Amino acid sequence: MTKPQLDPDVADVAPNEPALTPYDEQHVVTYMRLLQAEGAGADWHEVARVVLHMDPDREPDRARSAYQSHLARAKWVTEHGRLLRGTGSK
C-alpha cells in the first residue's frame, strides 16, 4: 500500500476505477476529511478550499466537480474498496 499523505493536492477528478488505485491509497486522508465534513454538514465551498486546495469563487465548476467526484470516491472506497476499514488493497 502506498503511504497516504496528510494534505495532498488532488486531481480535478477522482478515479472511477472498479478497484483501488495508488491515487486512492495516497488520498485516504483526503477521503476521510471529505466524509467527516459531509457528516458535519460543512459547506462544499469551504471544503473545496481547505481539503481540495481549490478556489470555488475563481473556478466554481472545477471545484464543484472535484468535490463531487472525490466525495463519491470516498464513499465508494468505504463501501467497496475496504481501504478505510483497515484491510488495505489486494
VMD Tcl script that draws the C-alpha trace (Angstrom):
set ca {
  {0.00 0.00 0.00}
  {1.24 3.47 -0.89}
  {1.72 5.66 2.18}
  {-1.12 8.21 2.46}
  {-0.20 11.87 2.52}
  {-1.65 14.19 5.15}
  {-2.72 17.05 2.89}
  {-2.01 16.22 -0.76}
  {-3.13 18.19 -3.77}
  {-5.89 16.48 -5.70}
  {-6.65 15.84 -9.34}
  {-9.56 17.62 -10.97}
  {-11.47 14.34 -10.96}
  {-11.09 11.37 -8.62}
  {-10.51 7.90 -10.05}
  {-13.53 5.93 -11.16}
  {-11.88 2.54 -11.42}
  {-13.60 -0.65 -10.18}
  {-10.61 -1.34 -7.90}
  {-8.47 0.66 -5.51}
  {-5.75 2.70 -7.15}
  {-2.47 4.13 -5.89}
  {-4.24 7.53 -6.01}
  {-6.86 6.20 -3.58}
  {-4.17 4.94 -1.24}
  {-2.36 8.29 -1.32}
  {-5.57 10.23 -0.70}
  {-7.11 8.20 2.11}
  {-6.76 11.18 4.48}
  {-8.46 13.43 1.93}
  {-11.31 10.95 1.66}
  {-11.71 10.79 5.44}
  {-11.74 14.58 5.69}
  {-14.40 14.81 2.99}
  {-16.59 12.26 4.72}
  {-16.17 14.00 8.08}
  {-17.01 17.37 6.54}
  {-20.11 15.98 4.90}
  {-21.19 14.37 8.16}
  {-20.75 17.70 9.94}
  {-22.81 19.49 7.31}
  {-19.90 21.63 6.11}
  {-20.43 23.87 3.11}
  {-18.85 22.37 -0.01}
  {-17.22 25.72 -0.87}
  {-15.21 25.68 2.36}
  {-14.36 22.00 1.95}
  {-13.09 22.67 -1.57}
  {-10.85 25.45 -0.24}
  {-9.48 23.63 2.78}
  {-9.38 19.99 1.75}
  {-9.04 20.12 -2.03}
  {-6.99 23.34 -2.27}
  {-9.32 24.78 -4.90}
  {-10.95 28.20 -5.01}
  {-14.69 27.81 -5.71}
  {-15.03 31.56 -6.24}
  {-12.47 31.64 -9.06}
  {-13.18 28.19 -10.52}
  {-16.66 27.14 -9.38}
  {-17.18 24.38 -11.95}
  {-13.76 22.82 -11.40}
  {-14.05 22.99 -7.61}
  {-17.59 21.58 -7.57}
  {-16.69 18.75 -9.93}
  {-13.60 17.85 -7.89}
  {-15.60 17.97 -4.68}
  {-18.37 15.77 -6.04}
  {-16.08 13.21 -7.65}
  {-13.80 12.91 -4.61}
  {-16.71 12.64 -2.20}
  {-18.28 9.94 -4.37}
  {-14.96 8.10 -4.49}
  {-14.57 8.42 -0.72}
  {-17.96 6.78 -0.29}
  {-17.09 4.06 -2.79}
  {-13.79 3.37 -1.03}
  {-15.51 2.95 2.33}
  {-18.31 0.79 0.90}
  {-16.49 -1.29 -1.70}
  {-12.77 -0.61 -1.63}
  {-12.23 -1.56 2.02}
  {-9.27 0.83 2.20}
  {-10.69 2.75 5.16}
  {-11.71 -0.39 7.02}
  {-8.12 -1.36 7.67}
  {-7.87 -4.26 5.26}
  {-5.86 -2.43 2.63}
  {-5.79 -3.20 -1.05}
  {-5.14 -6.57 -2.58}
}
mol new
graphics top color blue
foreach p $ca { graphics top sphere $p radius 0.5 }
foreach p [lrange $ca 0 end-1] q [lrange $ca 1 end] { graphics top cylinder $p $q radius 0.2 }
display resetview
